[in-house]
Amino acid sequence: MGLFSFIKNAGAKVFGIGKTTEEEAAEARAKAKREADAEELRIEEAAARNLEETINDLQLQVEGLNVFVDDDMARVSGMAYDQATREKVILVVGNTAGIATVDDQMTVEHTEPEARFHTVVSGDTLGKIAKEYYGNAMKYPEIFEANKPMLTDPDKIYPGQVLRIPNLD
């Protein structure tokens, strides 16, 4: 008869033992995807814990604070002490690299009027923003105070940053 040559890893395995190369490759791809998904989940959970820690470090009073991160969206829940605290928490989370959307599910213990939000553009200063919203550039300290403790210096704002613009009564 003679000697016949075959491709060692091609074809089905005899007696159902083992897998074809295609089956092994598909399983390897599925395993790699599961591992990547698990790693992404660990990263998102760590990001959520870091955001919660930052909010607590800033002494923003939110009872039952919970942050959940899913890709570029964050969901925030809990009971904020007041509307200003709620808005500051939203800004802390939303002004974080990698977060594009904040789903605010917080409640407020002490209600008050909502502030407006302003996205900083190149060339903005707090004075320029105050002039736009209040008609008086010298009211910039109101905006600075409304964004403490996230802002530590009135001259340190950056394009893309979102700021609270409180209502002045």
N, C-alpha and C positions, 0 to 999 in steps of 0.2 A: 504494500500500500504506500507507505512513505510517510513523510513528515509534513504536516499541514500547519500553516501559520495563521493565527487569529490576533485581533486587537484585544488585548487583555481586559480592558475596562469597558468595552462596548457590549451592548446587549443586556438582556435580562439575566438575572442570577438563577441558577438551577435550584429547583425545589423551594422557590420563594425565599431563599436565604440571601440576604443582602439587598442592595438597591442598584438601579441603573445609575450611570454617571449623571444623567439628567435629573433623576430624583435626588441624588446627593447634592447636586448644585442648587436645586430648588430649596432643599432643606437648609443648606448653608446660607442662602440669601435670606430665607425667613428668619433664621437664627440671628443673622447680622442686623436685620431690621428690628427684631425684638430687643436686642441689646442696645441699638441706637435709640429706640423709643424709651427704654428704661433710663438711659443716660440723660436724655432730654428731660424726662420727668424729674430726675434727681436735680438737674440744673434749675428747673422751674421751681421746685420745692425750696431749694436753697435761696433762690432770688426772692421768693415770697417771704421766707423767714428773715432775710436781710432787710427787706422793706419794713416788715413789722418791727424789727429791732431799731431801725432808723427812726420810725415814727415814735416809738417809745423813748428813744434817746433825745428826741426833740421835745419831749414832754407834752405831746399832743394827747389830750385826754379822750380816749375812745375805749369804752367798755366793750369787752368781747371782740376786740379787733381780730379780723381774719382777712388775710390777703391771699388770693389764689392767682397764680400766673399760668397762662396758657398761651404759649408762643409769644405774640407781641401784645396780648390783651391781659389786663389785670382786673380782678374783681375784688372790691373792698366792701366789707360788711362790718357791722358793729354799731354801737350808739355813741355818737360824738357828743361832747359836752355842749357845743353850740355850733351855729352855722359856720363861723369863722374856722373852727377846728376842722369841721367836715371839709371845707374847701382847701385848707392847708394840707390835709391828708391826701386829697385828690391830686394836689400839685406835687407833693413829695413823690407819689407813685408815678404820675404822668411825666414828670421831668426827669425820669430815670432812663438812661440809655437802654434801648431795646423795647421800651413800652410805647405803643402807639395809641392804645385805647384804654380808658379806665371805665369800668362798669361800676358805678357808684350805687351800692345797695345799703348805704348807711342810713340810720335814722338820727334825729337830732333831739337832744333832751331839752334844750332852751332855744326856741326858734327865734330867728331874726331875719331881716331882709337878705336875699342872696346878693353876693358881689358879682361883678362882671369879671371876665377873664380877658387878658390881653396877651397875645403872642408877640414876643420881642422880635423886632426886625433889625437888620444892620442899621446903625446910626441912631437907634433909640437910646434915650436916657430916661431916668425916672422923671426928670423935669419936663422933658418933651411929652412923655406919656401923661403926666399930670395936666399939662396944658391941653392935651387932646380931650381928656375926660372931664376935667374940672374947670377948664378955661383959665387956669392959673398955674404956671410952672412951679411956683413956690410951695405948692401943696404936695410936692414929691415926697416929703417925709410921711405923709399919710399912706402912700403906696408902700414905702419902705417898711413901715411899722406893720402893715397888713400882711407882709410877706416874711416877717420874722417868725421863726428862727432860721428859715431856709436861706434868707439873704442875710449876710453878715456885713455887707458894705454896699451903700447905695450906688457905687460906681462899678460893681461887679455883677452885671447882668449880661446875658449872651443871647445871640439870635437863636430863635427856636424855643427859648424858655417861655413858660406861661406864668403870668403873674396875676394875683388877685387885685382887682380894682374895687375897693369897698365903696359903698354908697355913703356919701357925706350928708348928714342931716343938719 
